[in-house]
Amino acid sequence: MKVLRKLFITIPLIIVILLIAAVVLVGLFADRAVKMGIEKGGSAVLPVAVKVGDADLSILGGKLALHDLIVENPEGYKHENLLELKSGSVGVNIRSLLSDTVKIDHITLDGAVVVLEQKDLLRNNIKDIIKALPKEEPGEAPPEGEPAVEGKKLHIDELTISNTTVKVKLLPLPGKVDTIPLKLGTITMTDLGGDNKLDTAKLIRKILSALFQGIAEQGKGVLPDDLMNGISSELNELLDKSKNILKEGTEAGKKILEGAGDVGKGIGDGLKGLLPGKKKQE
């Protein structure tokens, strides 16, 4: 189901990019400025408001903590928010911000609640947001005779996504439950970018693979068959696209899913690398 794929492309991307971008500005802004910058930047990209309850910045320590990050739902939906993240944190080597490879000690995303809400058979909140996102345009080619400028590489010692809940809000039917919660297991990846080939896009692709596997496993016997078939199809497509990238991953970057039964079974070997991102345009 393309909507679910874009859901888990958009949500992790928003969170990770906002956190990393905030850390890059660590030497320039204090807590309040970081909070305002994330809210304004997020709201400029998304067609809905982005709010941050609190931001704690340690310039000398290279640490940023975010609390109560919220992405509101589009107008016309019953749920107030599309995404609620209880807490997120990033630890970075400050000196590395000026180098070709940004060294991040850890990225932790804890307590995310994502709501996928159907409005009718053709519309839902995620689809409405995706349709309103700025269109991606090809990057401009460098002037003739000048080399192309590559983006920074990332080296992340550890990335953890924990306590993630997905609430699937189905269309109401008589005698049927219309909201189905899915609890995903903890996802832990280590030594991401150890081969110096990791960029944001590759990093997020790894996370998406893990999230899709979690949904596919947790949704068995719970979500409608047509929805599950769509999830499985999207997972296979995503893993196929990641095939060459996965070969570049390191053994230490293997994903571990904890506390969710069979969640993640069979894709541990396929997630030895990282997460992907995609550039947003202003």
Beta strands, then each sheet from edge to edge (+ up, - down):
strand 1: 50-58
strand 2: 63-72
strand 3: 81-92
strand 4: 101-117
strand 5: 153-162
strand 6: 164-169
strand 7: 179-184
strand 8: 186-192
strand 9: 256-258
sheet 1: 1+ 2- 3+ 4- 5- 8+ 9-
sheet 2: 1+ 2- 3+ 4- 6- 7+
end
